[in-house]
Every structure is written in structure tokens, then in C-alpha cells.
Amino acid sequence: MARYQLQQDDWLVVYLKYLLFVFNFFFWVGGAAVMAVGVWTLVEKSGYLGVLASSTFVTSAYILIFAGALVMGTGFLGFGAIIREQKSCLSTYFCLLLVIFLVELVAGVLAHAYCQRLSEELKQHLNRTLTESYGQPRAADITASVDRLQQDFKCCGSNSSADWQRSLYILSRAAEGRRVPDSCCKTVVARCGQRAHPSNIYKVEGGCITKLEQFLADHLLLMGAVGIGVACLQICGMILTCCLHRRLLRHPY
């Protein structure tokens, strides 16, 4: 009877090992996806994130990159622990899964909180940035961010192109008679902003606020979806790791 029980335990350990191995592979792939989303957000879309009042969005992206790298490193540890059946490594693997889960939870809370006040922040900050900071000597980064924002989203002004009429840059001599920045033009050439006709510049209803708000909301949703998916895998992994660890403790060796 004892021998039969031991054989049954052996089969269960083998079954748990294969199941945890498959889980760990998907977990590792999920980590790569999390890190890729974070890197893509920073590298491809960071050009106009300088117009945001807070760094919450960028912070969430950095947390995702950190979590993704930690997931991939933990995945390698998991493979070694499963193959060698090392109880101490399985314990470490479980602890790291828990840490990653908490990190992703923090990122999720930050993203959710930021999403709730996103619209109000843009309304308060973007228009002030356009009117007070654009084109100023010490605000070259903000100027570049606004120019890229308007070109990428094919928009002009915070709410409309009329916002630029209150801009310190447009009212200064440096504007050289421009009514809007050249980045508002459908085809950007030198001083094309002198002509603010709909055939020449972007006249988008809602201005850049609507476009940027939608972009950020979509990215926050994507980051949240990826994070939730990996978190679900982590919960499964922690359960499987506990089961395997308990079975290994029952072995005589």
C-alpha cells in the first residue's frame, strides 16, 4: 500500500512538473510582452509625453519594464528549479512570483488612478503649455514635444487652432508673422503657419486634447490588460509551485 502511494506521488510530481514547466514558458513569454509594451511606450511615444503635467504615465511604463525583466529572470529560475526539483529554488521562485504580482498591482493602481484624472490634467496643463512655454528659449524639449504631438495626431492647438492666438510665441517677433506653429500645417515648410486656413492647417474638432486623451487611455488599457494577463498566470504558478513543493517535501529523498 505504501509502495502504491509512493508511485502515485511520483506520477503526481511528474504531472505537476510538466504542468508548471508549460506554465513557466507562457509566464516567460508574458514577461517579454510586458517589457515590450513598456519599452515601446517609452521609445516610440515618449516624444510628446513632455506635455503631461505628471510623470505617472512614464512611471507606469518603467514599472512594466522592470516587472517584465523580473518575470523573464524569474522564468529562467523556474526552469532550473523544475528540472532539478530543488525545494529551495522553488521557494525562491514562489517569493519572486509574489513580488512581481505586487509590483504589477502597484502599476495597475497607478494607471487606474491616472486614468481617472487624465482628462482634467490635460485640460488644465496642455493649453497652458501651448500659450506660456511653447517657443520659449528654455523650453526646447516642450516645443519639440508639442510639434511632434501636432504632427503625429494631425491636430492644432489644445482645443482648436484658435488657442494659439494667446500664445506668447505667436505674439512675439520670433513667430515672424505666423498665426500658428508650422507643425500645425498639413505639409510642413518654413513659415507655413502664416496661413491659418483649413486647407493649410489641421482643423480637428476637440483639438489635440481629445486625440492625446484617447491615445493615453488606449495605452493604459493595453498596459492594464497585459498586466492582468500575467498576474493571472502568476496566481496559477504560485498554486502549482506550492503543490509541487509540498509533494517534494513528502518524498523520502
Beta strands, then each sheet from edge to edge (+ up, - down):
end
